[in-house]
Amino acid sequence: MSKAKSQGFSPERLARIDRLLQEKYVGPGRMPGAQVVVARDGEVVHQAVLGLADVERGTKLKDDAVFRIYSMTKPIACVALMTLVEEGLIALDDPVAKHIPAWKDLAVYSAGLGPYLTTPPARSMQVVDLMRHTSGLTYGFQNRTNVDAAYRKLKVAEMHADADLEGMIGQLAKLPLEFSPGEAWNYSVSTDVVGYLVQKVAGRPLGQVLKQRIFEPLKMADTGFFVREDQRARFAACYNATPEGGLKLQDDPQASPYLKPPALESGGGGLVSTAADYLRFTAMLANGGELEGARILSPMSVRLMASNHLPGGKDLTELSRSLFSESTNAGVGFGLGFAVVFDPPKTLVPCSMGEFYWGGAASTAFWVDPVEKVSAVFMTQLLPSSTYPIRRELRTLVYSALMESRA
């Protein structure tokens, strides 16, 4: 019996994933290549590798390809912070100013282009606000307000810019908040600040902390903030989608800024990884914080992270002010580092209560279903992630192949 059948899947139905990717995306040139891995109870039940890693050079995509995972960095940074919470070194309800004294007078934007008119926040920003994106911070690319315009001008948290994490914190100390902490949800540089807190509390550079606390224990040997010399031949090219449905090279893997260590180790979006590495990270979360004897978090901490932490128990459609997110479904809240499903029927896609997930700007994605014990990782390199509904389609195809439910 195949692993797919032994884990309750139909191999014939899982093959629909490959057909969809090839016929709709890779074959017509809408995506350069695609890799997907689906697992249940830690057993890989389906995997596919299609297309090219580098269209210009005709390099085939292989199963050990190295990808820019952008915002799939966020759950990793948040897990690192939770390891420090478990040691009592920082608390979720700590005021952020306790750890960043320069932020004690942060105020909320009212008007102006700088100097700004501001008002005091209704309450101070807490660590939990950073993890769930209710901090009042923003992203420069939102193109929505005068505050995010100021982020763009200063290049706040822009990868491969000159400022390091300390410099980023100094920049943010000079800017107002979009709103009072806890008042709304806004996709933001919050997780970069989480990375700064990890670095400060642990007393070591963020990359070293992630390596020591997560990558080495989980044997994630290909994950880091830059592409090592021995990985360069496996580094995929990244593309922008064109209005005609084609591809335009965005980052040449042989001349990429990822080939050297960055000034800013971005906890919000700076890592490169492989499908195999990221599957090990999801397997740890799916298994309650442990993988093959390596205990990263306690089961209670994982459950806390995978609970909806949005104020009032609201979903993202009710609380979001963001022009961009990796999630747009009703019935979805936000936990400590990723989106969390708490009302499955409202999402209009197959999913389970408590399922958690996130994605990256180059259309990468993962999800973990704690009910069905299913996890999946999808890799490609296509900007922006909103170009195609591939994440919804993959969920539908994976669950249409699940013949034996654990629910």
Buried (B, 14 or more C-beta within 10 A) or exposed (E): EEBBEEBBBBEEBBBBBBEBBBEBBBEEBBBBBBBBBBBBBBEBBBBBBBBBBBBBEEBEBBBBBBBBBBBBBBBBBBBBBBBBBBEEEBEBEBBBBBBBEEBEEBBBBEEEEEEBEBEEBEEBBBBBBBBBBBBBBBBBBBEBBBBBBBBBEBBBBBBBBEBBBEBBBBBBBEBBBBBBBBBBBBBBBBBBBBBBBBBBBBEBBBBEBBBBBBBEBBEBBBBBBBBBEEBBBBBBBBBBBEEEEEBEBBBEBEEBEBBEEBBBBBBBBBBBBBBBBBBBBBBBBBBBBBBEEBEBBBEEBBBBBBBBBBBEEBBBBEBBBBBBBBBBBEBBBBBBBBBBBBBBEEBEBBBBBBBBBBBBBBBBBBBBBBBBBBBBBBBBBBBEBBBBEBBBBBBBBBBBBBEEEBE
